[in-house]
Each structure stands twice: as structure tokens, then as C-alpha cells.
Amino acid sequence: MPAAELGPAHNLLERHARETALDHRAELVGRLLHGLQQAGLLLGKDAAGSAQP
């Protein structure tokens, strides 16, 4: 089968690979943000430079 004539199964595999890669990146970003939050590095009410009462 020529490369220009990909069948439905091949298209589904390519789409699944792209979706899996996006899911993996989203999970990594979520873990990074969670780690920063746990370390107190994200801005919050007690962060450096926040307004004081």
C-alpha cells in the first residue's frame, strides 16, 4: 500500500499516539505544578510580596 493511501487503522494508531503524548505532557505539567505548590513556590496568601493585613 503506498504511503499516501493509509487505511483507517493506521490513522487511528497515529491519532492514539498523538493523544497519548498530549496526555503524558499534561500529566507531567500537573505533577510539576503540584510539586511547586507543595514546596510553597507558587503564589499564595503567604507568599513573599503578598499584601499584609
Secondary structure, DSSP 8 states (H G I E B T S, - for coil): --TTS--HHHHHHHHHHHHHHHHHHHHHHHHHHHHHHHTT-S--TTSTT----
